[in-house]
Each structure stands twice: as structure tokens, then as C-alpha cells.
Amino acid sequence: MRVQIALGAIFIAAAIPKIADPPAFAHMIYNYRLMPGGLVNALALVMPWIELVVGILLVAGVWRREAALVAAALLLVFLGAIGWNLARGHAVDCGCFDVRSAGKTPGELLTEMKWVLLRDVGLLLLAAQVLLATSPETSRRYS
């Protein structure tokens, strides 16, 4: 239960700055250079709300399995986006919890991206733990 609340709180914390400043978040998404420019604004408007709803559902304990599945899917997308840019040496500010550029050097950004990958793998493990705890098989075992 604590794991799902922690994961939910993290998703809520990540969503709020993006919802508060969609243009800055759109700029962060654009910097990844992974999607056509026409989709960037739509993603910048929709994705933070998905993160917020997932976070609220996890904290409230409602639709836990579904929320954990969406959280895991989002984390896989985040891992892919950061990993792809890291692999090609393209330094980007993640925009995960703050949508304002911090003015870091490319070297600092590349180092930070490695830590973001590690953090997101840890969050993915938390989502997996929620999924395992809410699986129908686990529920049957303990009923």
C-alpha cells in the first residue's frame, strides 16, 4: 500500500509543473527530437493530466492495477526517450519535475540523464510491485 502511495505522489509531483506551464513543457518535449512538431503541443497538454490522474488513483487506492499499468507504460516511454537521446549523445533537460531549463552544460545534462534512467528503472520496479500485489493470482492466493 505504501509503495502505491509513494508512486502516486511522485506522479502527482511530476504532473503539477507541467500542467502549470504547458508551453515550457512542450519545449522540453520538442528538445527530445522524437516526434513530429505537430504532436508536441497535444502531448504537452495531455500527458501531464494522465500523470496526475494516475497519481491520484494510486494515492486513493482506486483502480490500482490499471493505474499501475499506465504508470509502467509511461515509465517505459520515459526510459525510451531518455535512453535514445543518451545513446546518441543528445543532451536534453528531462523536464520530469521542472519544466524550466536550468542552464546546465551538455556534459552535466548527459550525466543527469544517466541518473534519470536509474531513477525511472526504480520507479518501474515500484509499479511492478503494485502490479504484483494487485494481480488476480495474488488476490486468490490470499483470500
Secondary structure, DSSP 8 states (H G I E B T S, - for coil): -HHHHHHHHHHHHHHHHHHH-HHHHHHHHHHT--S-HHHHHHHHHHHHHHHHHHHHHHHHTSSHHHHHHHHHHHHHHHHHHHHHHHHTT------SS--S-----HHHHHHHHHHHHHHHHHHHHHHHHHHHHT-HHHHHHT-
